[in-house]
Amino acid sequence: MRLVLDQGVPRDAATLLRGLGHECAHLGEIGMSKAADEEILAFSREKDAIAVTLDADFHTILAVSQGQVDLAGFEADLKRGSLVTVKAHKTTCHRLPAGAFE
């Protein structure tokens, strides 16, 4: 699984995820620490990677652009057009009204 970690995700998470066998890069490691959200999503799509973020703005961008993002454990939901919000004590899967991905 390829992962791109946004700036809000602790940098040491990349090291931990690589230790678990995931191909993973933190934006700070690849010179994209100042990249705009749209650039991060475009980079993730180009690399066929999962964008991991704590930034709720990504939901808006994806809903408007009908973009696609994957997340381990929620892959089937995301392919049907959902977004996943992860909070400290709750993970919620949201179906996009903009359309589904097949």
N, C-alpha and C positions, 0 to 999 in steps of 0.2 A: 504494500500500500504506500503510495506517495502522499506526503503531507507537506503543506506550506503553512507555517505558523505566523500569524499576524503579530505585530509589535506588542499587543496587550497580553499575549500568552508569554509566560516566563521563558526566558531564553534556555534555561537548563532543561525545559521540557523536551527540547529537540534532542538533547543528549540522551535523556531517558527513553524516548521513543525509538531512537536509533538502536539503543541497547536491547530493545524488544524486537528488533528486526525490521522496523519500518524505515523506508527511505524518507528522510525528513530534513527540512531546512527551515530555519527561523529567518524572517526577513532581515534581521540585523546581521546575520551571517553572510548574506548574499548581496549586500549593498542596496537593499530596498527599504531601509528603515523609514524613509520619508515618502514612500510611494503612496499615491492616492488609492482609495478603496477599489476604484475601477481598474487601476493598473494591477493591483494584487489579484483580483478576480481573473483578469485577462491572462496574467502570468500562470495562475493555477490551471486555467483551461488549457493553455498552450502546453503545459507540462503534464496534462492529464492527472492533476493532483487534487487532493482534498484541501480546501481552504479552511483552516481552523482559526476562529476569531472569537473574541468576546464583544465585538462591535455590532450593535443592533442595526447600524446603517447598512450592513451587507444584505439584510433581509429586504430592505426597501429597494436597493439596487437590483437584486435578483427578481423581485416581484415585478418591477417596471420593465426590466430587460428580458424577462422570461428566461433568465440564466439557469444554469444547472450546477449543482455542487453535490458531492457525495460525502458521506460520513459513515464510518464503520458502525455496524449495528443498526443503522437506519437506512442502508442503501436502497432497499426495496421501496420504502416510503418516499425517499428523495427522488427516486426514478419516476414515481407517480406524481411528482410535482409538489412535494412538501418541503418545508424548512424545519430545522430543529433548533430550538432555543435551549441552551444549557445554562441553568442558574445553580447557585450553591446547593439547593436542596430539591431541585425539580428540573426535569428534562421534558420538554413539550414538543410534540411534532405538529406542525401547522400545515394544512393543505393550502396551496396557493390557488386563488381563484383565476389566475392568469392562464392556466392550462397545465396539462400533465405531460410528463416526459415518458416516452415508451422506449 
